[in-house]
């Protein structure tokens, strides 16, 4: 049975980045939860960029969520009205200066099972070429590494990727690549 939202009260709005609501939901006939909190953030696109030599272009940077330096793939928020594939291409260009010969979708996943939070749209960029220098913006300081898939696997095993979205994307690609 699908849960039914009976009411929703906005508790916090910091548009366009964050909204928090307190929902009253009926989970089964007559069974109601009065304080089911929902967190809404902007959807994002994440892209795994393969260079023409088969290595993957990674970014090493500080992320405030895990509060440490991590390895990551290019990613960013989907702008209002923007197609996630367009976001993936834009973020790839901004953060690495790369453009793909082909962009392949890996699927979309909800961030949190009950609070939803946002949706991540995952892509693989094939045969990337550098078209210009990266221009990631003033809040991001990047170092770049190009690794083989096996080296990425090892970095995953050692915990170098500190953000679940990046681990999930890699897992999606590994499953996709085997089929």
C-alpha positions, 0 to 999 in steps of 0.5 A, a space after each residue: 500500500 502506498 502511504 498517504 500524505 494527509 498534511 504537510 507543514 513547511 518548517 524550513 525553506 532555503 530555496 533553492 537548496 533545502 526545504 524541510 517539512 513535517 508531514 502527517 502520513 497514513 501508513 495503513 488504514 487508521 495508522 497515522 504518523 504525525 511527525 514524518 519529516 521530509 528533507 528536499 534538496 536539489 537533484 544532481 547528476 554525476 558522471 564517470 569520465 573515461 579518457 580515450 586511453 581507458 583511464 578514469 578522470 577523478 577529482 581529489 578535493 575536500 568535501 565538508 560532508 565527510 570532513 576530509 579530502 576524498 576522490 570523486 567523479 564530476 557532479 553537480 546540481 540539476 538546474 531548474 528546467 535542466 535535463 540531467 544529461 545536460 547537467 552531467 555534460 556541463 559539470 564534466 566540462 566545468 570541473 575537468 574541461 572534458 567533453 565525451 564522445 558519448 554519454 551513457 545513462 546508468 540510471 537514477 536513484 533516490 538518495 534516502 529511502 524514506 526522506 527521499 532528499 534528492 535523486 541522483 542521475 548517474 552517467 558514464 562519459 565515453 572517450 573524453 577529450 580535453 577541450 579547455 582548462 577546468 573552471 570549477 568555480 571559486 569554492 572548489 579546489 581540485 587536484 586531478 588523477 587519472 586511474 585505471 578501473 582496477 585502481 579505482 576499485 582499490 581506492 574504493 576498498 581503501 575508503 578514498 571515496 568518502 561520499 556514497 553517491 560516488 560509490 553507488 555510481 561506480 557500483 552501477 557502472 561495474 554492474 552495467 559493464 558486466 552485462 
